[in-house]
Amino acid sequence: MNRKELSEIRNHFGAEARYFTMDRVLTAFVDSERNVRAFKIRKYTELTGPESEIVFETMKKVLNCNLGKQSTEMAFKNHAYGEDGVQTFLARVLTSEFRDEELAQAYLDKLAKAVDSDESYAILAAYCQYDTPRKNKMDEEDGDSDTVFRYLLTALCPIAKVTSSLVYDTFDDAILRQENKNAVISKAPFTGFLYPVFTDRANDVHHVLYYTKTPNEPCTNLIEDFLECEPEATMIAEQTGMKQVLDTLLGDDLTYEAVATVNEKLNQIVAKNKTDDA
């Protein structure tokens, strides 16, 4: 899944998107002891207008196009394809379209058990469909779709508890202290994933797109224990490693021009490999 394909999915993710539909939305609260609470499955049409906007705004952040930094495509380990493997499990959940409440509950329990967090968080997940439109040689949409990309999008959002605040009371025309014991769900997920990925404008069930808000602090438990994928080095780690290699090779001759030249050569090799693969 390249940046162009990810951008296509992101651009067609919204209530007004022509080829997109969101069928069912799953929401839940996970407490600090990894217990799943407030579990609910609803049809997208049951959401109110303001609630729908927040769901789209929050979940769209998981479709971050910053590939290699905040978003990383990962392959499943061999074990994931076994009878009790996560790829097999995710395929079942995808096929169920969140219509099977017991399976959806198992999905949340498995996810909550894997994520190592001392803080409570919320889970937003949705079953979506993208009726992939055909394109002509100019890469322009050229008629109705003949394939459907079905996918699950999951976002894990931190929770902040606001105990009190000052508010303006329009009735009394005064600024007052107001108690608020409700937990506020952030619209900025700390992690999430897309399954399956959209490769060559079709389903690729062998990979998952992992998202993290902080590239240098990925949720390794989610990657290894739930998704059963190999965590990859973050871009920051890769950049540090590259600098160390260049420092060793060039020493005092390490300049901006030298780094730029190496980067250009690497880009040429990547481009050539893509062409050869095609």
KACOR-V277730 format. One record per run of one state. SS is the DSSP state (helix for helix, strand for strand, loop for the rest). FROM is the first residue (numbers start at 1). LEN is the number of residues. If there is no record, write none. Layout:
# KACOR-V277730
((SS FROM LEN) (SS FROM LEN))
This chain:
# KACOR-V277730
((loop 1 2) (helix 3 9) (loop 12 8) (strand 20 11) (loop 31 5) (strand 36 8) (helix 44 3) (loop 47 2) (helix 49 12) (loop 61 6) (strand 67 1) (loop 68 3) (strand 71 6) (loop 77 1) (helix 78 4) (loop 82 4) (helix 86 11) (loop 97 4) (helix 101 14) (loop 115 6) (strand 121 15) (loop 136 5) (strand 141 21) (loop 162 2) (strand 164 6) (loop 170 4) (strand 174 6) (loop 180 3) (strand 183 13) (loop 196 1) (strand 197 3) (loop 200 2) (strand 202 3) (loop 205 2) (strand 207 6) (loop 213 7) (helix 220 7) (loop 227 2) (strand 229 1) (loop 230 5) (helix 235 19) (loop 254 2) (helix 256 22) (loop 278 1))
